[in-house]
Amino acid sequence: MNKVNLDLLILFDDIRKNSVITRVVKIFNEFFYKDYIVYMEADYYSVQRDIFFAVEEKDIIGSYWQSYVCKLVAESENKFSILSEKFIKNINTEKLMERELTEIKKLYNLDWQTIINVFKDQQASIFFTEDTSLNKSGLLKRNQIKKALMINDNKQSLDLLYDYYSKWGCGIYEKYNAFVWDDKLVGVKNYDKITFDQLVGYEKQKEQLIENTKFFINEYRSNNVLLYGDRGTGKSSSVKALLNEFKDQKLKIISLNKNHIKDLYKIIELVANRGCKFIIFIDDLSFEETEVEYKYFKSVIEGGIEAQPDNVLIYVTSNRRNIIRETWKDRSNETGDVHHNDGIQERMSLADRFGLLITFISPDKKDYLEIVKKLAIQEGLRINETQLEDEALKWELRHNGRSGRIAKQFIYYMKAKMI
């Protein structure tokens, strides 16, 4: 049994410090010197407990232990993985990585059966030796990590890891596609899985949004976007659908609350030098005329001394065309402002800084009913078309107008009612 030397890990320093790894290495290295290690029983079972809860069923490739090592390697954020994420190769870093792969492979291929025998725990095969793979076809993305750790040639392993990080990213960006900002990036595991196929209508608007985002993904200059229009028309859903459209192309969405507008620079600085593409998404944004935060926001979007990085765009939805609330008093100049027009221009200049304005207007009766019928088909709702239209119009009258959201709520209601 080869002794594992964690001290060699420089790039994989996060793995060296991992508490499960240090306990496992302690168990095996103790056994390396003496057979009697029963006193380490608590560590042995705590390892089982930790890897069982750390590995999701969808990520199991091999045993829980092997899946856990693959998880650590996949999510490791180090100089090699970050450079790979940006499609950069560095000879010195690669040499160091080759050396460290020898130790990581030792961890992956540990002879657990010997340790299982020591603790007389034959039920432990599920954790350490049994092949519990749910996917043997290679469709799981982390199968590439598994392959890199199974082959003997470290150079080939290096190439596989480079390809993996360059395609999927590393660290928290390998693990998550969606984030919320709460004084730090917090990964969202169960984000909205809506797709553009599920969004009925507004084809031109969706096409504009997808085209701009494609330009962004493909390294062309693209625009910050303001999605403006009536409530419930699919503005927010369209932005969320982008994630499901482009998630396999390293697109990430960061949801930012209006109350955290002042953290924009901090977020941009955090992600600016990464190899992923980031859309900072601010939903339902509007400012009262007395709020001055819009001036800060305006300086971030094409106005500040610091340029917006090429891998960051800002997408905003709002029910207000100029984002800032306007009143008739503003237009009539009842305030007595000598330079009244300057104030209007100041407020309008925020919306003008978005290179792309996409407008979503509430559908008319014909379009509303068309949305209803298409949603009914999507949901498998079997009902006479005339009855469906009559009920949809009654629902619309009771629920304050026509919109895609109202149509969806109606279809959910009808589907539940007919079960």
Helices and strands as residue ranges (DSSP letters): G 6-8, H 13-16, H 19-33, G 38-40, H 41-54, G 57-59, H 64-75, H 79-85, H 91-108, H 112-118, G 122-124, H 125-128, H 143-150, H 154-168, H 172-175, E 178-181, E 185-188, G 196-198, H 203-217, E 225-229, H 235-246, G 247-249, E 251-255, G 258-263, H 264-271, E 277-282, H 293-300, E 312-318, H 328-332, H 340-352, E 356-360, H 365-378, H 385-398, H 404-417
